[in-house]
Amino acid sequence: MYVERASRLPGAVVWSRTIEASTAGPVHPVLPDGCMDLLWNEGRLLVAGPDTHAYVPGTAPTHWIGIRFFPGTAPTFLGVPAHELRDRRVDLADLWPAAGVRQLSTRIDTAPDPVTALEEAALERAADTPPPDPLLRHLVAALDTGRPVAATADELGIGTRQLHRRSLAAFGYGPKTLARVLRLQRALALARAGVPFAQTAARSGYADQAHLARDVKEFAGMPLGELLGRSD
């Protein structure tokens, strides 16, 4: 069972996922979305870096909780450039002092509600770190409307090379890859709502349905119909 809600951290989402021994059914891959997550699982704190391809979670009985940060905001919180964590799941103790991570883990383990405890700890950490660069939110908003990277750089008043460097640190990859990831998520939202694939492609910014199919296969490792359990 998976549930999520808006976090008190701006733009973030708090979520939990419980896998029971009796649970049956297909394992749904986690697809690239431009985000990074702070995770807790059975007493262990981890960070999920930005993905460039589908991540398939395990099926063993367990309980996960997490905070999914708005694209570009986690590196400031963590104190680590996003590109160092690209396509990785790492222990938080590899990024922060181990003693502090142990204390935080104990605090969450013993809390009546681990989800709330993780969120409160994140809020305390965020209060002691500089806010994310507001340019990053403008960049995400522009690319999510389908604006070209070069035009977006001009609008933001920075060169394309500088934009690329800042994108690597904030998102883990360049702005062109970020634009493709955001376009994929727009397409998935439409397709999951039942929009025919051809219309999904046109409305989300693809040249045609074949272009959409190629992108989905590259990012997800399977055709769109298989991913969603439907066909057009």
SEBADREN-6611 format. One record per residue (C-alpha): chain; residue number from 1; y, x, z. Coordinates in Angstrom, 2 decimals, always signed. Layout:
<atoms>
A,NUM,Y,X,Z .
...
</atoms>
This chain:
<atoms>
A,1,+0.00,+0.00,+0.00 .
A,2,+3.44,+1.29,-0.97 .
A,3,+6.75,+0.05,+0.44 .
A,4,+10.30,+1.37,+0.13 .
A,5,+13.81,+0.52,+1.24 .
A,6,+17.31,+1.90,+0.81 .
A,7,+18.10,+4.73,+3.21 .
A,8,+21.23,+5.24,+5.27 .
A,9,+21.52,+8.51,+3.34 .
A,10,+23.74,+7.74,+0.33 .
A,11,+21.63,+7.00,-2.72 .
A,12,+18.34,+7.89,-1.03 .
A,13,+15.22,+5.75,-0.62 .
A,14,+12.85,+5.73,+2.37 .
A,15,+9.24,+4.97,+1.49 .
A,16,+5.73,+4.88,+2.92 .
A,17,+2.31,+4.82,+1.32 .
A,18,-0.97,+4.11,+3.08 .
A,19,-4.32,+4.83,+1.43 .
A,20,-7.23,+3.16,+3.20 .
A,21,-10.90,+3.98,+2.87 .
A,22,-11.55,+0.53,+1.43 .
A,23,-8.78,+0.80,-1.14 .
A,24,-10.07,+0.68,-4.69 .
A,25,-8.33,+0.84,-8.01 .
A,26,-6.69,+3.30,-10.35 .
A,27,-4.52,+6.14,-9.10 .
A,28,-1.02,+5.78,-10.48 .
A,29,+0.66,+9.07,-11.45 .
A,30,+4.07,+9.95,-10.07 .
A,31,+6.32,+10.48,-13.08 .
A,32,+9.41,+12.67,-13.37 .
A,33,+12.52,+10.85,-12.14 .
A,34,+15.06,+13.60,-11.44 .
A,35,+14.51,+13.23,-7.69 .
A,36,+13.10,+15.40,-4.89 .
A,37,+11.34,+14.14,-1.76 .
A,38,+11.07,+15.19,+1.87 .
A,39,+7.52,+14.23,+2.90 .
A,40,+5.51,+13.77,+6.09 .
A,41,+1.73,+13.49,+5.99 .
A,42,-0.53,+13.54,+9.04 .
A,43,+1.68,+15.93,+11.01 .
A,44,+2.70,+18.10,+8.06 .
A,45,+6.20,+18.26,+6.57 .
A,46,+6.54,+19.11,+2.89 .
A,47,+8.99,+19.04,+0.02 .
A,48,+8.17,+17.69,-3.42 .
A,49,+10.25,+19.53,-5.99 .
A,50,+11.48,+18.08,-9.28 .
A,51,+8.65,+17.29,-11.68 .
A,52,+8.53,+17.95,-15.40 .
A,53,+5.17,+16.22,-15.83 .
A,54,+3.09,+13.61,-14.07 .
A,55,+1.77,+14.37,-10.59 .
A,56,-1.48,+12.62,-9.66 .
A,57,-1.77,+12.02,-5.89 .
A,58,-5.06,+12.22,-4.05 .
A,59,-7.16,+9.22,-3.09 .
A,60,-8.43,+10.29,+0.34 .
A,61,-7.53,+7.89,+3.20 .
A,62,-4.16,+9.00,+4.57 .
A,63,-0.62,+7.91,+5.36 .
A,64,+2.50,+9.32,+3.70 .
A,65,+6.16,+8.74,+4.44 .
A,66,+9.07,+10.20,+2.55 .
A,67,+12.74,+10.26,+1.69 .
A,68,+13.49,+10.34,-2.02 .
A,69,+16.89,+11.91,-2.63 .
A,70,+19.26,+10.83,-5.38 .
A,71,+19.08,+13.31,-8.28 .
A,72,+20.94,+16.52,-7.50 .
A,73,+21.46,+15.89,-3.76 .
A,74,+18.35,+17.47,-2.19 .
A,75,+19.12,+21.17,-2.89 .
A,76,+22.27,+21.08,-0.71 .
A,77,+20.28,+19.34,+2.04 .
A,78,+17.40,+21.82,+1.81 .
A,79,+19.46,+24.93,+1.16 .
A,80,+17.25,+25.87,-1.81 .
A,81,+18.02,+25.70,-5.55 .
A,82,+15.97,+23.02,-7.24 .
A,83,+14.55,+25.32,-9.92 .
A,84,+12.71,+27.29,-7.20 .
A,85,+10.75,+24.13,-6.36 .
A,86,+10.17,+22.79,-9.87 .
A,87,+6.68,+21.23,-10.23 .
A,88,+5.76,+22.34,-6.69 .
A,89,+4.83,+20.82,-3.32 .
A,90,+5.68,+23.27,-0.54 .
A,91,+5.60,+23.27,+3.25 .
A,92,+9.02,+22.72,+4.78 .
A,93,+8.29,+25.71,+7.03 .
A,94,+8.43,+27.90,+3.91 .
A,95,+12.08,+26.86,+3.48 .
A,96,+13.35,+26.38,+7.04 .
A,97,+12.65,+28.30,+10.28 .
A,98,+9.07,+27.54,+11.32 .
A,99,+9.93,+26.83,+14.98 .
A,100,+12.44,+24.16,+14.00 .
A,101,+9.98,+22.56,+11.59 .
A,102,+7.32,+22.43,+14.32 .
A,103,+9.76,+20.67,+16.65 .
A,104,+10.70,+18.22,+13.93 .
A,105,+7.07,+17.53,+13.12 .
A,106,+6.28,+16.85,+16.78 .
A,107,+9.27,+14.52,+16.99 .
A,108,+8.01,+12.50,+14.03 .
A,109,+4.36,+12.59,+15.12 .
A,110,+5.16,+11.14,+18.55 .
A,111,+7.76,+8.59,+17.44 .
A,112,+6.93,+4.87,+17.66 .
A,113,+8.09,+4.59,+14.05 .
A,114,+7.66,+7.85,+12.08 .
A,115,+9.58,+6.44,+9.12 .
A,116,+12.70,+5.86,+11.20 .
A,117,+12.26,+9.22,+12.95 .
A,118,+12.14,+11.08,+9.62 .
A,119,+15.22,+9.26,+8.38 .
A,120,+17.16,+9.94,+11.58 .
A,121,+16.26,+13.64,+11.41 .
A,122,+17.44,+13.75,+7.80 .
A,123,+20.72,+12.04,+8.73 .
A,124,+21.32,+14.65,+11.46 .
A,125,+20.63,+17.47,+9.02 .
A,126,+22.88,+15.93,+6.36 .
A,127,+25.75,+15.67,+8.85 .
A,128,+25.61,+19.47,+9.28 .
A,129,+25.47,+20.37,+5.58 .
A,130,+28.20,+20.25,+2.92 .
A,131,+28.22,+17.13,+0.75 .
A,132,+26.73,+17.44,-2.73 .
A,133,+29.08,+18.30,-5.57 .
A,134,+30.55,+14.95,-6.76 .
A,135,+30.39,+16.25,-10.33 .
A,136,+26.61,+15.94,-10.16 .
A,137,+26.73,+12.19,-9.57 .
A,138,+29.12,+11.80,-12.50 .
A,139,+26.75,+13.87,-14.63 .
A,140,+23.75,+11.70,-13.73 .
A,141,+25.72,+8.51,-14.38 .
A,142,+26.90,+9.73,-17.78 .
A,143,+23.49,+10.93,-18.96 .
A,144,+21.86,+7.75,-17.67 .
A,145,+24.02,+5.74,-20.06 .
A,146,+22.77,+7.88,-22.95 .
A,147,+25.86,+10.06,-23.33 .
A,148,+25.17,+13.31,-25.24 .
A,149,+25.09,+16.47,-23.12 .
A,150,+27.88,+18.22,-25.04 .
A,151,+30.18,+15.18,-24.81 .
A,152,+29.41,+14.86,-21.10 .
A,153,+30.27,+18.52,-20.51 .
A,154,+33.60,+18.00,-22.28 .
A,155,+34.33,+14.91,-20.19 .
A,156,+33.57,+16.82,-16.99 .
A,157,+35.72,+19.74,-18.08 .
A,158,+33.04,+22.43,-17.95 .
A,159,+31.26,+24.49,-20.59 .
A,160,+27.70,+23.76,-21.66 .
A,161,+26.43,+27.08,-20.26 .
A,162,+27.99,+26.42,-16.86 .
A,163,+26.60,+22.89,-16.95 .
A,164,+23.15,+24.29,-17.64 .
A,165,+23.35,+26.73,-14.70 .
A,166,+24.55,+24.06,-12.33 .
A,167,+21.87,+21.67,-13.56 .
A,168,+19.11,+24.22,-12.90 .
A,169,+20.29,+24.60,-9.30 .
A,170,+20.78,+20.86,-8.74 .
A,171,+17.97,+19.25,-10.73 .
A,172,+15.49,+22.05,-11.42 .
A,173,+15.98,+21.94,-15.18 .
A,174,+18.75,+21.75,-17.76 .
A,175,+20.83,+18.67,-18.58 .
A,176,+18.88,+17.91,-21.76 .
A,177,+15.65,+17.63,-19.79 .
A,178,+17.43,+15.54,-17.16 .
A,179,+18.69,+13.22,-19.90 .
A,180,+15.13,+12.81,-21.21 .
A,181,+13.78,+12.09,-17.72 .
A,182,+16.45,+9.46,-17.08 .
A,183,+15.78,+7.89,-20.49 .
A,184,+12.07,+7.76,-19.66 .
A,185,+12.81,+5.94,-16.42 .
A,186,+15.02,+3.43,-18.24 .
A,187,+12.21,+2.79,-20.69 .
A,188,+9.60,+2.38,-17.97 .
A,189,+11.77,-0.13,-16.13 .
A,190,+12.05,-2.24,-19.28 .
A,191,+8.39,-1.94,-20.21 .
A,192,+7.27,-2.86,-16.68 .
A,193,+9.48,-5.93,-16.90 .
A,194,+7.46,-7.03,-19.95 .
A,195,+9.85,-6.01,-22.72 .
A,196,+7.89,-5.24,-25.93 .
A,197,+7.55,-1.54,-26.58 .
A,198,+9.63,-1.56,-29.78 .
A,199,+12.51,-3.28,-28.00 .
A,200,+12.05,-0.96,-25.02 .
A,201,+12.48,+2.05,-27.28 .
A,202,+15.63,+0.69,-28.93 .
A,203,+17.28,-0.45,-25.69 .
A,204,+16.58,+2.76,-23.76 .
A,205,+17.91,+5.15,-26.42 .
A,206,+14.88,+6.30,-28.42 .
A,207,+14.98,+6.64,-32.19 .
A,208,+11.98,+4.34,-32.51 .
A,209,+8.74,+3.33,-30.79 .
A,210,+6.95,+6.47,-31.99 .
A,211,+9.63,+8.61,-30.32 .
A,212,+9.09,+6.69,-27.08 .
A,213,+5.33,+7.14,-27.38 .
A,214,+5.66,+10.92,-27.81 .
A,215,+7.92,+11.27,-24.78 .
A,216,+5.66,+9.18,-22.57 .
A,217,+2.60,+11.15,-23.67 .
A,218,+4.38,+14.45,-22.93 .
A,219,+5.65,+13.45,-19.49 .
A,220,+2.82,+11.18,-18.33 .
A,221,-0.17,+12.68,-20.12 .
A,222,-1.29,+9.27,-21.39 .
A,223,-0.11,+6.53,-23.76 .
A,224,+2.41,+3.99,-22.50 .
A,225,-0.02,+1.11,-22.76 .
A,226,-2.59,+2.95,-20.65 .
A,227,+0.07,+3.91,-18.14 .
A,228,+1.15,+0.31,-17.68 .
A,229,-2.20,-1.34,-18.24 .
A,230,-0.97,-3.38,-21.21 .
A,231,-0.66,-3.21,-24.97 .
A,232,+1.84,-4.40,-27.55 .
</atoms>
